[in-house]
Amino acid sequence: MTEKCFVAAAKLDEVPAGAKKLVDVAGNSVLLCNTRDRIFAVRNLCSHAYEALADGRMKNGWIACPVHGARFDLETGQAMNPPATMPIDIFEVRIEGDMIEVAV
């Protein structure tokens, strides 16, 4: 079993409650989302239209694609409504001190 490698992605205060921050983690475009008193990390790519999710609405643990409105659960990545049917990629997150770290 391979041990996960966590990479520092942003400082905790850079992603306040209700905010998103786009970061590069080991060559991946990752969107950090602070909602429901948690930090989530997802690939910045809609599984339906292959559009960036960074400009999408985020609320109550989901993010919506800005193009067609497909919503995705930030914890599981699962598509919540059409036109998306496939999940988005999610990344494990941990907080170390004041740093948000993402597993790659």
Secondary structure, DSSP 4 states (H G I P E B T S, - for coil): -PPP-EEEEEEGGGS-TT-EEEEEETTEEEEEEEETTEEEEEES--TTT---STTS-EETTEEE-TTT--EEETTT--B-STT--SPPPEE-EEEETTEEEEE-
